[in-house]
Each structure stands twice: as C-alpha cells, then as structure tokens.
Amino acid sequence: MAQRPSVKGVADVVALIDRLGKISGRARTMWFLVFGGLFLDAYSNAALSAGLGPMTAQMDLSSTQISILTATAPALAIVFNPVGGWLATRIGRVPPLLIAKVFAVAGALLAACAGDFTTVWLGRVLVGIAYGVDFAVAMALLAEYTPAKLGGRLNLWQAVWYIASTSNLVLALVFFNLDVGEDIWRWSVGSAGVVAVVLLALQWAMLVESPAWLASRGRLDDAVRNLARIYRISAVAGTPDGVTRAATTAPAIGFRQAGLLFKGDYLPRTVLSSAISLGQSMQYFAVGWYLPVISLTIFGDSFEKATVGSMVFNAFGIVGGLASAYFGRRLGLRLSSATGFAGVFVALLVMGLTFGKIPTAVAFLLPVVFILCHSAGPGANGKSIAALSYSSDVRALGTGVTGMVGSLGSVVGLYAFPQIKDSLGLGHTFLVLSAVPLLGLITCLAIKWDPMKAEVSPDEAAAAYGPADGTHAGPAATTTAS
C-alpha cells in the first residue's frame, strides 16, 4: 500500500491540489456554488440597472439621486472588500460568504418594498455590504480550490457576471409582459432576494473550508480532513514546518499588515492588479452598466427594445467571458488585459467621434466591440490576477484591497457617467472615458508580472524563502517571457 503524503504546511496542501488534472465531484459542486455568489452580485446590480427607468419615473428621481443609488453598492464595497478579506483571514473563507448572503437577502427585500428614495437607498447599502464581502472572499477561495494549471478558469467569473445580468433582463421582460407597470423594478430587485435565499441554503449545506487556510492557521488535521472531503486526497498531518509554526505564533494578517502588499515583490503585483481592477471597473460601470440607457439612444424610446438590446450586448459579454479563460492561459493575464484595454480604447474613441453620425447597425457594433474586448481581457483579469498573485496568508487581504480599488472605480464610473452625460452629451462622454483604458494599457505594458507565467506558486515561494513579508525574491518573482 502506497504511503500517504504528509502535510506539514500550506505548500504541501497546494502541491497536492496542483497535482489534480481536473475539478470533479464535490469540488466541482463547491466551485460552482462559490461562483453562484458572484452570479448574485452581478444579478443584484443588473436588477437595479434594468429597472432604473421605471423607478425613476415612479419616484421622480433627479439625476443626483440616480447617481447616489447606482453608486451606493460599489461605494460600500470600497470599505467592505478589505473587511471581507480581514474576516476571511481571521475566521475562514466560508463564514463571510454566508454572512454576505444574509445581507443580500435583507437588502433586496427592503429595496423591493420601499415607498421612497431613502428606503431604496438603505436597501442598496445592505446589498453593497454583501457585494463587498462576497467578491473579496469568493475569488480568494476559488484560487485555493483550483489547481494551478486550471488557474485561468477563475476568469470564468466574467461570463457568470454577464449570464446573471442577462438573466435579470430576461426576467424584467417577463414582468413587463405581465403588465406590472412601473412596479417592474420591484419585481426585478425582489427576485435577487430569492436567488440569495437559495444560495444561502446551498452554500451553508455544501461548502467546506479551504484546506489551504486551515493549514495556514496550523490546523493540519482539519486541512487533511477537508482534502479528503473535497478532493478525496488521502494524506496525513505531519509535524508543522517552519513557515506554519511562524504563521501560527505571529499575529493574524489584518489591516495593519496591508503594507506588505506594497513591499518587495508584492509591490508591482499590487500596482498591476489594482490598475487592471480600477480601469476595468471604471469603464464597465460607466458604459457597460448603462447599456439599457445606451440602447434607448440607439434603438428608440421603448423599454422592450432597450432591454432586448442590452441582452444582445450581454450575450457578447458571455462570449468574451468564456474566451477570457483561453486568452488568459495562452497570453497570460497581463498581455490579455493589455490587448483588451487597447480594443476598448479604440471602441470608445470611435464611439465618441461618430456618435449620432453613423447608421444604427454600425452604432450597434461599437458597443459589441467594447463588451467583447472588456470581458475577454481586463474585465475578467481584474479579479483573477489578484487572487493568483499572493500567498495564502495574504491572499484574502490582497483580493480585498484590489477589490476596494476596483469598487472605487465603480463609484467614479457610476456617479460620473450621468453627470458628464448631462453636461457634455453621450458622444463626448465616450471620448473622456477613453483615457481610462489607455492608462490601463500603459500600466500593463510597463509591469511585467504575470502569475500564469510564474515558475512556482506564491505559496511554494513562501515555503522556500520564508513567510510573506513582501521582500523575498525567489522563483515566484521570475516569469518566462510574456
């Protein structure tokens, strides 16, 4: 009988998972359940986007109130992305995900039953807390569940985002045809609560704590047990290695240690992942999130036409999101982001220069190019690159900080777009926004780090060169040409 491998720390857990050629069985179920939380985050955002017109008419909202409503969730995420990362480091990866679903349920129900602007806003506050916590933790957990050779699959979250957005738009059309009138936005927002309840039940019943996190806390027996539960990997708990002993005796990584992300090898990784996250969120939430508004301009003043147009745009987002895993694997996350930013820059530039001057068919193709380039490149990579760039002890903190930067971009995009649009018009707004992907492109070309091209994982580097202090310079910092 073959001797069972010994687990002495995080690096051993990572090595055992990385040996797997596929994600199957319970691991696959759990993987999709974590993605389900990202589906909910996108669905909740799309619920407000799809019903924004009827809500505005029913409550007679001003452009400032619209900006506040749309920017509230990502504004709260600025705070709760790092809070989620902190919780995931202290109490584990799974509990914060369950807490987020509770807030999502409460926020959806409160907004759906609201009689005034203030109550809708309070509902969006709760949704923002859920969004911030869930996204930061989910990407860290997915990275720890996934073998290194399949790391590009983390980019599939982008396809999940567009599938969720499209699902809500389809449901909005159903409610529209049921003749619910201006209350259509209540049904759209309320349906997000139903999705949240289902996910809360399934995640509570099925999710298993990350073996890598357990090992990082010195709980090797639990880590070995969960390796068996998730992957059917048979191993034994060994004597903790030096890294594990140091990690268990040192204070848990928290906000005070955020400076680690800006030291040594981690500095360029943090700058690159933050720049991609910031750029992609600004361009998406300024343009992609407002596709129903843009569709009204292109296809005419009709809720059905605008919604169908948005669904078509989102279909291309699904295609791009699915393709992002391929491009991330072949080109690396850095170069695929650079290519996507370049395409978005050209699309916005042409949209701004030609808006209102070209046939409808051509005007339709430009947002399609925007969505394809965004979703196949930086849109997907903005979250994935952070989850893959740090060792387990700082991964949740890293995804939280990067998510915080991305949420800042969302707030700027959501709040600024209607203000700039009212002042300059839609065409000139596109020209102003084209500066965002241009800066993202320059950053991607200037910083060479790419986790998909690294010779060893950050956890293996930490095992070889000591606990993460941001200053070690080992093989993890070395990449092949990309």
Secondary structure, 3 states (H helix, E strand, C coil): CCCCCEECCHHHHHHHHHCCCCCCHHHHHHHHHHHHHHHHHHHHHHHHHHCHHHHHHHHCCCHHHHHHHHHHHHHHHHHHHHHHHHHHHHHCCHHHHHHHHHHHHHHHHHHHCCCCHHHHHHHHHHHHHHHHHHHHHHHHHHHHHCCHHHHHHHHHHHHHHHHHHHHHHHHHHHHHHCCCHHHHHHHHHHHHHHHHHHHHHHHHHHCCCCHHHHHHCCCHHHHHHHHHHHHCCCCEECCCCHHHHHHHHCCCCCHHHHHHHHCCCHHHHHHHHHHHHHHHHHHHHHHHCCHHHHHHHHHCCCHHHHHHHHHHHHHHHHHHHHHHHHHHHHHCHHHHHHHHHHHHHHHHHHHHHHCCCCCHHHHHHHHHHHHHHHHHCHHHHHHHHHHHHCCHHHHHHHHHHHHHHHHHHHHHHHHHHHHHHHHHCHHHHHHHHCHHHHHHHHHHHHCCCCHHHECCCHHHHHHHHCCCCCCCCCHHHCECCC
